[in-house]
Amino acid sequence: MLRHYLRLGLLYFDGDLDLNTPQTTPSGAFDGMVMAHILGRGVPELAGIGPRVPMLSDQDVVLFGYDAESGWIDPPELEMLERSQMSKFPQARVRADASGAAREALGYLEGRSEPFLVHFDVDVMNFPAVDVKHPGGLDMDTAFAALRIFVGSRQCAGLVVTELNAERDPDGSHTARLVDGLVQALGARTTRKEMKKTAAQPRA
């Protein structure tokens, strides 16, 4: 997307921050370093895989739904969060008013980006079929209420869904609920476009 859009935004809807680097990570899992490398930190070979370095600036990113109280966010990540200029919507704020927080986050992105990309990590929810469970995460209705607002924007250019672990869903019931929520969220986007098209048609 950076090869096509100069002013790209990122809505990082995730239970974690992923701000570790190889120097700070206690686990060694690259999954917890993604955001750090997008922002140009960490290993130069990874931070430099895109068409520019950094791929995004702090001001291009909205962190939405992260749970600083889960125990999965490491102290160096929290220190980096405090120093950063990323727009921050912690889970407690989202839980209190998901739609209101989502509209505020959306207003920020629409005001400074051409399009934006939504990264949706399902571990932001209290969802069993993930690699890293967050029992205190958002309930699915709350998470999808916010997601519908993001993908309904005309400036939303893509949705990335991550972290589903099918091995932890042997009967497929959790995956079915996830797919249903995604379909409804994307359906809201289609409905909005159809409403605009109808409104633009000349009346007899």
C-alpha positions in Angstrom: 0.0 0.0 0.0 2.9 2.4 0.6 3.9 2.0 -3.0 0.5 3.4 -4.0 -0.3 5.9 -1.2 2.1 8.5 0.2 -0.1 9.4 3.2 -1.1 6.0 4.6 -2.7 5.6 8.0 -2.8 2.4 10.2 -5.6 1.5 12.6 -3.9 -1.1 14.9 -6.8 -2.9 16.5 -4.9 -5.3 18.8 -4.8 -6.5 22.3 -1.0 -6.0 22.3 1.3 -3.2 21.2 3.9 -5.3 19.4 6.6 -2.7 20.2 9.3 -5.1 21.2 12.6 -5.3 19.3 15.2 -8.2 19.3 17.0 -6.3 22.0 14.0 -6.0 24.4 11.9 -9.1 23.7 11.8 -11.8 26.4 10.2 -14.4 24.1 12.0 -13.9 20.8 8.7 -14.0 19.0 8.7 -11.7 15.9 4.9 -11.4 16.3 5.5 -9.1 19.2 7.9 -6.8 17.2 5.8 -5.9 14.1 4.8 -2.4 15.1 8.4 -1.5 16.2 9.7 -2.4 12.8 7.0 -0.6 11.0 8.1 2.5 12.9 11.7 2.0 11.8 13.1 0.5 15.0 14.6 -2.9 15.7 16.6 -4.7 13.0 17.5 -2.5 10.0 17.0 -5.4 7.6 13.4 -5.8 8.7 12.6 -2.1 9.3 13.8 -1.5 5.7 11.7 -4.1 3.8 9.3 -1.4 2.6 9.7 1.4 0.1 10.7 3.8 2.8 12.1 3.9 6.3 10.3 4.3 8.6 7.3 2.8 6.8 5.0 4.9 9.0 5.6 7.6 11.6 4.0 7.7 15.0 1.5 10.2 13.8 0.3 7.8 11.1 -0.8 5.2 13.7 -3.8 4.7 16.0 -3.4 2.0 18.6 -6.9 0.8 19.5 -8.0 -1.7 22.1 -4.6 -2.6 23.6 -4.7 -4.1 27.1 -1.9 -2.7 29.2 -3.2 -4.7 32.2 -3.2 -8.1 30.5 0.4 -9.0 31.5 1.3 -9.7 27.9 2.7 -6.2 27.2 6.4 -6.0 28.4 7.9 -3.1 30.3 10.1 -1.9 27.4 7.0 -1.7 25.2 5.1 0.4 27.8 8.1 2.7 28.0 8.1 3.1 24.2 4.4 3.7 24.3 4.9 6.6 26.8 7.5 8.2 24.6 5.5 7.8 21.4 3.2 10.2 19.6 0.9 7.5 18.4 -2.8 8.1 19.0 -3.8 5.9 21.9 -7.2 4.2 22.7 -6.6 1.7 25.5 -9.0 -1.1 26.1 -10.6 0.5 29.1 -11.6 3.5 27.0 -12.9 1.3 24.2 -14.9 -0.8 26.6 -16.6 2.2 28.1 -17.8 3.5 24.7 -16.7 1.5 21.7 -18.6 3.4 19.1 -17.6 6.8 20.5 -14.0 5.8 20.7 -14.1 4.3 17.2 -15.6 7.5 15.7 -12.9 9.6 17.5 -10.1 7.4 16.2 -11.7 7.4 12.7 -11.9 11.2 12.7 -8.2 11.4 13.5 -7.2 9.0 10.7 -9.5 10.6 8.1 -8.1 14.0 8.9 -4.5 13.1 8.2 -4.4 10.1 5.8 -5.4 9.5 2.2 -6.5 5.9 2.9 -5.9 3.8 6.0 -5.4 0.1 6.7 -7.1 -1.7 9.5 -5.1 -4.4 11.3 -7.6 -6.5 13.4 -5.9 -9.0 15.7 -8.7 -11.3 17.1 -6.8 -11.5 20.4 -8.2 -8.1 21.2 -11.3 -10.0 22.1 -12.0 -12.6 24.8 -11.7 -15.3 22.0 -10.5 -18.8 22.7 -9.1 -19.6 19.2 -6.0 -17.5 19.3 -2.3 -18.1 20.1 -2.2 -15.6 22.9 -5.5 -15.5 24.9 -6.7 -12.4 26.5 -9.5 -13.5 28.9 -10.1 -9.9 29.9 -10.4 -8.8 26.3 -13.4 -7.1 24.6 -16.5 -9.1 24.0 -17.2 -9.8 20.4 -20.2 -7.4 20.1 -18.1 -4.5 21.4 -15.2 -5.3 19.1 -17.3 -5.6 16.0 -19.3 -2.5 16.8 -16.0 -0.6 16.5 -14.8 -2.5 13.5 -18.0 -1.7 11.6 -17.2 2.0 12.0 -13.7 1.6 10.7 -14.4 -0.5 7.6 -17.5 1.6 6.8 -15.3 4.6 6.1 -14.7 5.4 2.4 -11.0 5.9 3.3 -10.6 2.4 4.6 -8.6 0.6 1.9 -7.9 -2.7 3.5 -8.6 -5.1 6.4 -6.0 -7.5 7.7 -7.3 -10.2 10.1 -4.7 -12.0 12.2 -4.1 -14.5 15.0 -6.9 -17.0 14.5 -5.6 -20.4 15.6 -7.9 -23.1 14.1 -6.2 -25.8 16.2 -7.9 -24.3 19.3 -11.3 -24.4 17.6 -11.8 -28.1 16.8 -15.5 -27.9 16.1 -15.2 -24.6 14.2 -17.8 -22.7 16.3 -15.5 -19.8 17.3 -14.4 -19.4 13.7 -18.0 -19.3 12.6 -18.7 -16.5 15.0 -15.7 -14.6 13.8 -16.6 -15.0 10.2 -20.2 -13.9 10.9 -18.9 -10.8 12.6 -16.6 -9.9 9.8 -19.3 -10.4 7.2 -21.6 -8.1 9.1 -18.9 -5.5 9.5 -18.1 -5.6 5.7 -21.8 -5.7 5.0 -22.2 -2.3 6.8 -19.6 -0.9 4.4 -21.6 -2.2 1.4 -24.9 -0.8 2.8 -23.3 2.6 3.3 -22.1 2.7 -0.3 -25.6 1.6 -1.6 -27.2 4.4 0.5 -24.9 7.0 -1.0 -25.5 5.7 -4.5 -29.3 5.9 -4.0 -29.1 9.4 -2.5 -27.1 10.5 -5.6 -29.7 9.3 -8.1 -31.9 12.0 -9.6 -35.5 11.9 -8.5 -38.4 11.8 -11.0 
